[in-house]
Amino acid sequence: MTTTLITGGNKSLGFETARRLRDHGHQVLIGARDPERGARAADELGVAWVQLDVTSDESVASAAAEVRDRFGGLDVLVNNAGVSGAFAGVDEFDGPAALAVFDTNTVGIVRTTHAFLPLLRGSAAPVVVNVTSGLGSFAVRADTSRIESTLPTLTYSASKAAVNMLTSVYARFLPELRVNVVDPGYTATDFNGHSGPQTVTEGTDAIVAMATIGADGPTGTFTDRHGAVGW
């Protein structure tokens, strides 16, 4: 059975990804910063959970040890946890605001990937899926017909652009893994006050597709539910 960990799995896209991969036959663990919310979500889904705060080296290392001891290994890591940061004019962002967003969205992926890499390397078909956004795509932001080009999401966009680069480098230098980045698209979640036109099921299409590719799947790609996305 494929063992899959989803960070930020207690709500929204993470929760729906957990439900769908559970139904796909994966042994799913959701990572949650808040123990009460994690336990409640896991109970509702009928899956396992682990306390995991991607901004804490100690928390991530402890979660990796727990997954190793309880499940013996890991096949799929979905780096989904993220924060939006403030919705403000670009001139209002300062250093601490930027650091907080990067610490979760970008450095959090480095922490989690580093901690779980020994477990993934023990898998016959190790897969990493990094959840990004069209707001972090240079190509999408340059397209004035896209809503992403109109939003001044300074630190969020920059953090997700960095996620895209992390994915590209990991894929190139960890050839034994399949490492891909996906854009859920404009989905109705807490991030946007549930204003997105897509359902959470539609928003998880690309995540689920890349979480189920297997050892012969692509690596170093950037996709959404419609196909390839420009970097």
N, C-alpha and C positions, 0 to 999 in steps of 0.2 A: 504494500500500500504506500502511495506517495504521501509523505509528510510535508505539510506546508504551513509556514508561519506568515501571518499577515500583521504588520505593525499598524497601529491605529485601527484595529479591527473591531472596535466596539460600537461603531456607528457609521452611518452614511455609506460611502463607497467601500470602506473596509468591511463593514458588516455584510453588505450585499455580496462582495467577493467571497467572503467566508461561506455564506449560504450556498452560493453557486458551486464553489469548489467542493464543499461537503457533498452536494448532490452529484457531483462528478466522480465521487468515490475517493477523494483525498481525505487523509487524516489531518484535520485542520486545527491549528492553534491560532488564537487571536492574541496579539500583544496589546496590552492596554496600560496606560500610565496610571489610571485610577483603579485600584483593586475592586471597589464596589461596582463600578460600571463594567469592568472586564468580566467579573463573575456573573453579573446579570445578563450581559450579552451572550456569554458562553452558554449559560443555562437555557436561554431562549433558543439558541441555535442548535444546542446539543453537541457542542464541540468543546475542546480544551482551551485553556487560556493560560497566559503567563504574564506576570507583572513586568512591564518593559517601558522605560522612559528613554526615548532615543537621545535625549540631551544629557544623559548621565552615563559615563563610562562604566561605573560600578553596576548600574542597573542592567545595562546591556550585557556585560560579562556574566552577571548572575543569571540572566535569562538564558544565555547560551549554555551555561553549565546545567541549568534545570532541564532544558530541552534534551541535552545529551544524556542526562541521567534517566529521564522519564521515557524518552522515545528512541534513544540510541543513535539518532542522526537527524538530518534534515535534507530534503530534496529540493524544495522550492522556498525561496524567500521573496516575499512581496513587500517592498519598501514603500508603504502607503502613508505612513504618519506624516502629517504636515500642518503648518499654520499659515494663515493668510496674511498676518500682519495688519497694520492699520490701513484703512481706506482713507487716504489723505492726499493732498497735493504733494508733488515731488519735492517741493522746497521745505516741506515739514518733516521729512525723514532725517534722523540723525544717526550717529554711530551706534548707540545702544539698540535703537529700533532695528537697524540692519543686522546687527549681531544676533539678536534674538531670533529673527526669521532664518538666517543662514544656519544657526546652530541646530534648529530642528530640521529644516528642509534639506539641507545639503550635508553638513557635518554629521547629522544623524544617520544618513545613509552610509557614510564612511565608517562610523562607529559600528553600526549593525552588520555591515558586510564584513568588516574585519573580524568581529567577534564570532560570526557564524561560518566563516570561510572554512575552518577545519572540518566542521560537520558537513558542509556542502561538498567538500572534496572527497568525502567518504561515500557520496551518492553515485549511483551508476548514471544518473541523468540530472546533474545539478543545474538549477535554473534560478536566475535573479530577475525580478521584474521591478523596475523603478518607475514610480508614478510621477509624471511631470505635468505640464500644462502647455497648451498652445500659447499662453502668455509668456512662456520662456523660449519660444521659437523665434529666431530672427526672421525666418521666412514668413511666418504667420503674422508677426507684428508689422512687417513691411507691406502687407496686403491690406489696403485701406477699405476693402469690402468686408473685412472680418471685424467683428466687435472687439476682438483682442487689441486691435490697433488703437482703439479709442480710450483704453483704460490706463490710468497713471499708476499702475501697480509696481512701483519701483523695486522694492526689495523682494517681493514675491517673484516677480518676473526674473530678476537677476539670480535669485536662488535656484529657480527651476532651469534657467539656462546653464547654470553650473551643474545641476543634476544631469543634464544631457551630456555634458562633457565627461563627467565621471563615468557615465555609462559607456561612452565611446572608448575611454581609456581602459576601463575594466575589461571590456569585451576583447580589446586588442591584446592585453597582456595576461589575461586569464582564459586562454583558449579552451581549457577543459570545462568551462562553464558556458552556459547560454545566458548572456546578459543583454537585456533589451529595455527600452524606455517607452512608456505609453502615455498618451494624452487621453484622459477620459472624455474630454469635450465639455461643453457648457451644460452641466448637470445640476438639477435641483438638489442642493445640499445646504448644510448649515453655513458653508463658506459664503454663499451668495444670497442668504435669506430665502432659499428654495425658489429662486427666480429663474433658474436655468430651464430651457425647454426640454431637455432630456430627462428621462427617468433614471433612477440609480441603476436599474438593470441595464439600460442602454449605456450608461456611463461606465459600467464594468465590463462591457463586451471585450474591449482591447486587453484589459488586465487578465481576464479569464483565458482569452486566446493565447496570450504569451505565457501564462502560468501552466499551460497544458501542452507545450510544444514537444517535450522530450529531448533526448540526446542528439537527435539529428535535425533539430529546429534551427532557426536563424539566430544570429547573435549580432550585436552592435546596430540594431535597427531602432527606428523611431516611428511608431504607428499610432493611429487612432482607430475607431471602429469602422472607418471607411477605407483604411489602407495606410500607405506611407505618408508621413508628415515631413515637410522640409525643416531642416535643422535651423 
